[in-house]
């Protein structure tokens, strides 16, 4: 994500709109990633060095999670508790992604780059959502 994109998303006088936009962006990225994992689990598994069944399961999970985040983003005023759960889930995903490199996976070079990169993106979503939530509940 570029600073320009983040700046344009956050440019509004209404804090709830910023929160909803960051949730919506998270939903689109997560759902897209999940669809790719589910639809192309075999070739992506080979590319990343992650098992096909693992990617298929993660893909289905990500599609469902992305849809739930999208539903939350569609609310005029997303409730704080579900937003906090999204933030905590994103933090857990980022941490488990990095842990998976050390404990479970033996990734290819592409996987060794992709897994931490997507973990950083997800951690970035968590940070932006946390900042937006703080502004929205003031």
C-alpha positions in Angstrom: 0.0 0.0 0.0 1.3 3.4 -0.9 1.2 6.4 1.3 -0.9 8.1 -1.4 -3.5 5.4 -1.3 -3.7 5.4 2.4 -3.9 9.2 2.5 -6.7 9.2 -0.1 -8.7 6.6 1.9 -8.2 8.5 5.1 -9.2 11.9 3.7 -12.5 12.7 5.2 -13.9 14.7 8.1 -15.9 11.7 9.4 -13.8 9.1 11.4 -16.4 6.4 10.9 -15.9 6.7 7.2 -12.2 6.2 7.6 -12.8 3.1 9.7 -15.3 1.7 7.2 -12.9 2.3 4.3 -10.0 0.5 6.0 -12.3 -2.4 6.8 -13.5 -2.5 3.2 -10.0 -2.5 1.9 -9.1 -5.3 4.2 -12.1 -7.2 3.0 -11.3 -6.8 -0.6 -7.6 -7.8 -0.2 -8.4 -10.7 2.1 -11.3 -12.1 0.0 -9.2 -11.8 -3.2 -6.2 -13.6 -1.5 -8.6 -16.3 -0.3 -10.1 -16.8 -3.7 -6.7 -17.1 -5.3 -5.6 -19.6 -2.6 -8.7 -21.7 -3.1 -8.9 -21.6 -6.9 -5.2 -22.0 -7.5 -4.1 -24.0 -4.4 -2.0 -26.5 -6.4 0.1 -24.1 -8.5 0.4 -21.6 -5.7 1.3 -24.4 -3.3 4.2 -25.4 -5.5 5.3 -21.8 -6.0 5.2 -21.0 -2.3 6.3 -24.3 -0.9 3.1 -24.7 1.0 0.8 -27.8 0.8 -2.1 -27.6 -1.6 -4.6 -28.7 1.1 -3.3 -26.1 3.5 -3.8 -23.4 0.9 -7.2 -24.6 0.0 -8.3 -24.6 3.6 -6.7 -21.2 4.2 -8.4 -19.9 1.0 -11.9 -21.0 2.2 -11.2 -19.5 5.6 -10.0 -16.2 4.1 -13.0 -15.9 1.8 -15.4 -16.3 4.8 -13.4 -13.9 7.0 -13.2 -11.4 4.2 -16.9 -11.5 3.6 -17.5 -11.0 7.4 -15.2 -8.0 7.4 -17.0 -6.6 4.4 -20.3 -7.0 6.1 -18.9 -5.1 9.1 -17.5 -2.4 6.7 -21.0 -2.0 5.2 -22.5 -0.9 8.6 -22.9 2.9 8.9 -21.3 2.8 12.3 -19.4 -0.5 12.8 -19.6 -1.6 16.4 -16.4 -1.4 18.4 -16.3 -5.0 19.7 -16.4 -6.7 16.2 -13.9 -4.1 14.9 -11.6 -5.0 17.8 -12.0 -8.7 17.0 -11.0 -8.0 13.4 -7.9 -6.1 14.6 -7.0 -8.9 17.0 -7.5 -11.5 14.3 -5.3 -9.6 11.9 -2.6 -9.4 14.6 -2.9 -13.1 15.2 -2.7 -13.9 11.5 0.4 -11.8 11.1 2.1 -13.4 14.0 1.1 -16.9 13.0 2.3 -16.3 9.4 5.8 -15.5 10.7 5.7 -18.3 13.2 4.7 -20.7 10.4 8.0 -20.0 8.6 10.0 -21.1 11.5 7.9 -24.0 12.7 5.7 -25.6 10.0 6.6 -24.6 6.5 9.7 -25.1 4.4 8.9 -22.4 1.8 10.5 -21.8 -1.6 12.2 -18.5 -2.1 8.9 -17.1 -3.3 7.2 -18.3 -0.2 9.9 -16.9 2.0 9.2 -13.5 0.5 5.4 -13.8 0.2 4.6 -15.0 3.6 6.3 -12.2 5.6 5.1 -9.7 3.0 1.4 -10.6 3.4 2.0 -10.7 7.2 3.2 -7.1 7.1 0.2 -6.1 5.0 -2.2 -7.7 7.5 -0.4 -6.1 10.4 -0.7 -2.8 8.6 -4.4 -3.2 8.3 -4.6 -3.9 12.0 -2.7 -0.7 12.8 -4.7 1.4 10.4 -8.0 0.0 11.8 -6.9 0.5 15.4 -6.0 4.2 14.7 -9.3 4.7 12.8 -11.3 3.0 15.6 -9.6 5.3 18.2 -10.7 8.4 16.2 -14.2 7.0 15.6 -15.0 6.4 19.3 -13.8 9.8 20.5 
